[in-house]
Amino acid sequence: MKKGIIALALLICLGATAQNNTAYWQQEANYKMNVDMNVENFQYTGEQELEYTNNSPDTLKRVFFHLFYNAFQPGSEMDVRSRTIADPDSRVGDRISKLTPAQQGFLKVNTLSKDGKTLQFEEVGTVLEVTLDEPVLPGQKVNFSMKFAGQVPEQIRRAGRNNSEGVALSMTQWFPKMAEYDFEGWHADPYIGREWHGVWGDYDVKINIDKDYILGASGILQNANEIGYGYEEEGVKVKRKKGEKLTWHFVAEDVIDFAWAADPEYIHDKRTAKDGTVLHFLYKNNPEIKENWTNLQQKTEDLLIYFNEHIGPYPWPQYSVIQGGDGGMEYAMLTLITGERSFGSLVGVTAHELAHAWFQHLLATNESKHEWMDEGFTSYISDMAMNEVMEMNRENPHQGSYRSYLRLANSGVEQPLSTHADRYTFNAAYGASAYSKGAVFLSQLGYVIGEENLQKTLKRYYDEWKFKHPTPNDFIRVAEKVTGAELDWYLTDWTRTTNTVDYGIKAVEEEGDETRVILERIGVMPMPVDVRVTYADGTSENIYIPLQMMRWEKPGFEEKEIKEDWAWAYPTYSFTLEKPKSKVVSVEIDPSEMMADVNRENNSYSQEQQ
């Protein structure tokens, strides 16, 4: 997929629109970098050539670069936030404030020019503010050249050196990275806690490092037969260049990021999956974890195939699972995970991070603003995949997400999903919101539109928005196109408010030879309602009450089972059963329990309760 063709197509395409109702476009940033790493003091220098194309309709008078490693300094926003939030991430705590100069991280730009002309810039925390000599016009392509220097911090959060499992280098968010500019403007967010937004592009990266270090990285190794360590073609003898260092040359196309990891004790295994994707596994030479990491390899292929079938084909030629980091974190064509885990945990974290290859690195939402689309969609599909690949046989693989969301909804500290990822009052509320409530968004949507329609929606979402930056509105519009239903109400209430779902059975009354069931809407959020009635003779009846504002009926019900629409403003709704009350054993709202009702105690009636 060549970028020039994409850029031209995007400029003239009027079909795919973002939530500002303008023709879709996206910027392009192609990097060439040469980096030299000193493994004695963990400092590095680099040269970067950046070809930047302004595909927007706007004239840009300035640009911004991220300098993420500056977060790992005492007094940084990440440090202060971690020391002042009520429930800090235990991996960070007050550790940054205690780092010595030799332990801290930094990333500094020494020189910067555009098309050969020197530019003025200012380092403001984790952001480089750049004043342009001349504006970049719509459709214009410019070249930025810079020299930069950095120091890898001690492992604190995601990135760093010498993590708790002894991995030497986890090099993520390590280079001066152009900030995203889209229909909402610049996204030059400081690095405070989490989540990013990146520009699509190609990366050509050369890393010069001690010859004993083994690397895994985004992209394809271009000089495998010089490097070896399992990357070389079978039967080819490695001819390493003489000297104390080797230069690893990687190329990654159509990505929003570039990451790498290195350690002198890495074991490197690889396998080719059924779809042709080459899977790389790099992990420490530790006998206690080798069996798990060996067994992980078949499961990773199984997960890959599952995601291919249930979302869409993985488009890049390789994917690497690498021991490193401080838990699990996704990057372009790779993940860094801690590796000293039980086998189930190892597969679980791999499932989640691999799923991010689709829900973030292929369908690249702004995860600072829409973190629930990134983490929630990933949690949803990875739970589905784990249920199958690990043969868990759970009727509802998302029960954990529902429980977590319900605790949040009843906690009194919930904030809307539209909250910026750094603006949550509590870290725990962020986690329950982004991961759990985000996953329930999809699972509950399956309740609203039907599971088959949900699966069609996910696949069409992939087809229409891969290699783009979709928004929440873009996703819900796909669901509307698949079904014909009006679903703006669902997106609005679930993601932009803290309104909750709570329906109850108010009364079951005898009316001669018939029975009247009265339901009530207690929560503010509207929903269509499924009801199951069980009779004394052992038969049961399914009843579907459409939501009027949805202007659509979920498939799967016979005509006689579908009742009149329920308009949201009416707090109660009643329907008649053609049998006496004495024959009605039970009435239950949402027997599937896929509706995230915050109080299920009022969802059922039974004769035994009378």
Secondary structure, DSSP 8 states (H G I E B T S, - for coil): --HHHHHHHHHH--SSB-TT-SB----EEEEEEEEEEETTTTEEEEEEEEEEE--SSS-EEEEEEE-GGGGSSTTSHHHHHHHHSSS--TTTTTTGGG--TTT--EEEEEEEEETTEE-EEEEETTEEEEEEEEEE-TT-EEEEEEEEEEE--BS-SSSEES-TT--SEEE-S-S-EE-EEETTEEE----SSS-----BEEEEEEEEEETT-EEEESSEES-HHHH-TT-S-TT------SSSEEEEEEEEEEES---EEEETTEEEEEEE-TTS-EEEEEEE--HHHHHHHHHHHHHHHHHHHHHHHHT----SSEEEEEE-SSSEEEETTEEEE---S-HHHHHHHHHHHHHTTTTTTTB---TTT-HIIIIIHHHHHHHHHHHHHTT---S-TTHHHHHHHHHHHTTS----TTS-TT--S-HHHHHIIIIIIHHHHHHHHHHHH-HHHHHHHHHHHHHHHTTB---HHHHHHHHHHHH----HHHHHHHHHS---B-EEEEEEEEETTEEEEEEEE-SSS---EEEEEEETTS-EEEEEE-BGGG-S--SS--GGGB---B-TT-SEEEEEESS-GGGEEEEEE-TT--S-BS-GGGSEEEGGG-
